[in-house]
Amino acid sequence: MATAPTSPAALADLTTAARAWLAQDPDATTRAELEALLAAATSSDPATADPALADLADRFDGTLEFGTAGLRGALGAGPNRMNRVVVGRAAAGLARYLLDHAGTHAPGPVVIGYDARHRSADFARDTAEIVTGA
């Protein structure tokens, strides 16, 4: 887990990144979660602000990586969590890859699956829409 920023500049960078994320997040649930976290992180009470800052720093400490089991991670807002923005970026990257490597042929069909995990059907639907649009 990332540590909370200690300098005013690092805090400003983190809150700027979080606000930029809010501007692109299509999901009301994760937007509300991040707004609440930002409010807590900017609280004047250290007992409230410190854990919120550490959580915020962890969410923006890199990006969730695609591994052997696919794109998996804790659900939540931010690039280091599983959410619709991260899934959408991965889907756009997949679509670009397929188009770039199709050669003179139209890319074949894409099979998108999902399972019983939370939000899996939402992520599959978003992926299908992005790949279809590409």
Backbone torsions as a table, in degrees:
resi	resn	phi	psi	omega
1	MET	NA	138.5	179.5
2	ALA	-70.5	155.0	176.8
3	THR	-92.9	154.2	-179.7
4	ALA	-66.7	143.4	178.3
5	PRO	-65.8	144.2	-178.4
6	THR	-108.1	-22.5	-179.3
7	SER	-94.9	152.3	176.9
8	PRO	-59.4	-36.0	179.9
9	ALA	-66.3	-41.9	179.1
10	ALA	-65.7	-39.4	177.0
11	LEU	-64.0	-42.1	178.9
12	ALA	-63.5	-42.3	178.3
13	ASP	-61.9	-42.7	-179.0
14	LEU	-65.7	-45.3	-179.9
15	THR	-68.9	-33.7	175.8
16	THR	-64.0	-43.9	178.1
17	ALA	-62.1	-41.3	-179.9
18	ALA	-66.2	-40.7	179.0
19	ARG	-67.7	-37.6	176.4
20	ALA	-63.7	-38.2	177.3
21	TRP	-62.9	-43.9	179.3
22	LEU	-57.2	-38.0	-177.3
23	ALA	-66.3	-23.5	-178.0
24	GLN	-107.9	-7.1	-175.4
25	ASP	-77.9	118.7	-179.2
26	PRO	-82.4	-4.0	-172.4
27	ASP	-101.6	119.2	-177.8
28	ALA	-62.2	-34.7	-178.2
29	THR	-66.3	-49.0	-178.6
30	THR	-73.3	-29.3	173.9
31	ARG	-63.4	-45.7	179.8
32	ALA	-63.5	-40.1	178.2
33	GLU	-60.7	-45.5	-178.4
34	LEU	-70.6	-36.8	176.2
35	GLU	-61.5	-42.9	178.2
36	ALA	-64.6	-40.7	179.0
37	LEU	-65.2	-41.1	176.7
38	LEU	-62.9	-42.3	178.2
39	ALA	-61.7	-43.0	179.2
40	ALA	-66.9	-40.0	-177.8
41	ALA	-66.3	-27.3	-179.6
42	THR	-98.7	11.0	177.7
43	SER	-67.2	151.3	177.2
44	SER	-82.1	-7.9	178.9
45	ASP	-90.1	112.9	-179.1
46	PRO	-58.2	-31.3	179.5
47	ALA	-65.7	-26.5	177.0
48	THR	-91.9	-45.2	-173.3
49	ALA	-70.2	-43.1	-174.0
50	ASP	-59.7	-50.7	178.4
51	PRO	-66.5	-34.2	178.9
52	ALA	-66.5	-39.9	178.1
53	LEU	-64.2	-41.7	178.3
54	ALA	-63.5	-41.9	178.6
55	ASP	-64.7	-45.3	178.8
56	LEU	-60.7	-44.6	179.0
57	ALA	-60.6	-40.2	179.3
58	ASP	-65.8	-38.8	-179.2
59	ARG	-66.4	-26.6	-177.3
60	PHE	-111.7	16.4	178.9
61	ASP	-93.9	76.4	-179.0
62	GLY	93.1	-169.8	-179.7
63	THR	-123.5	150.7	176.8
64	LEU	-62.0	133.6	-175.5
65	GLU	-104.7	146.2	176.2
66	PHE	-78.7	123.5	-178.3
67	GLY	-119.6	-165.5	-176.9
68	THR	-64.9	-24.3	178.1
69	ALA	-98.5	11.7	180.0
70	GLY	97.6	-155.8	179.4
71	LEU	-94.8	104.4	-176.9
72	ARG	-138.4	148.4	177.2
73	GLY	176.2	-179.3	177.7
74	ALA	-63.9	139.5	176.6
75	LEU	-73.3	142.0	176.3
76	GLY	155.4	175.4	-179.9
77	ALA	-80.2	149.0	176.4
78	GLY	112.7	157.6	-176.2
79	PRO	-70.2	-14.1	179.1
80	ASN	-103.6	26.3	178.1
81	ARG	-135.2	165.2	177.5
82	MET	-88.9	120.1	-178.5
83	ASN	-161.2	176.7	-175.4
84	ARG	-66.8	-31.8	178.7
85	VAL	-68.1	-47.5	179.7
86	VAL	-62.2	-45.0	179.3
87	VAL	-64.1	-40.5	178.6
88	GLY	-62.5	-40.8	177.7
89	ARG	-64.9	-41.4	178.1
90	ALA	-64.7	-41.0	179.4
91	ALA	-64.4	-41.0	178.3
92	ALA	-64.7	-38.6	177.1
93	GLY	-65.4	-41.4	177.0
94	LEU	-62.2	-46.6	-179.8
95	ALA	-60.9	-43.6	178.9
96	ARG	-61.7	-44.2	179.1
97	TYR	-60.0	-47.3	-178.8
98	LEU	-62.1	-41.8	179.2
99	LEU	-67.9	-40.2	-179.8
100	ASP	-66.2	-29.3	-175.7
101	HIS	-104.5	9.9	-179.7
102	ALA	-77.8	-18.1	-177.9
103	GLY	64.8	-134.7	-179.7
104	THR	-88.3	-1.4	-178.2
105	HIS	-99.5	149.5	172.3
106	ALA	-68.8	138.4	178.6
107	PRO	-61.0	144.8	-178.5
108	GLY	-72.5	-177.0	178.8
109	PRO	-65.9	154.4	178.2
110	VAL	-116.4	127.3	178.0
111	VAL	-99.2	125.9	-178.7
112	ILE	-119.6	120.4	-179.5
113	GLY	-110.1	167.8	174.2
114	TYR	-152.1	166.5	-178.0
115	ASP	-131.5	-159.8	-174.0
116	ALA	-86.6	0.2	179.7
117	ARG	-65.3	152.5	179.6
118	HIS	-53.4	132.1	174.7
119	ARG	71.8	1.5	-177.2
120	SER	-57.9	-43.6	179.7
121	ALA	-65.2	-38.5	177.1
122	ASP	-62.4	-44.7	-179.1
123	PHE	-65.1	-38.6	178.7
124	ALA	-65.7	-42.0	179.4
125	ARG	-63.9	-45.6	177.7
126	ASP	-59.6	-43.9	-180.0
127	THR	-61.3	-45.2	179.6
128	ALA	-61.2	-41.0	179.9
129	GLU	-65.7	-41.2	-178.7
130	ILE	-69.8	-45.4	-179.9
131	VAL	-65.0	-41.4	178.3
132	THR	-63.5	-42.1	178.7
133	GLY	-64.4	-30.4	-179.7
134	ALA	-75.5	NA	NA
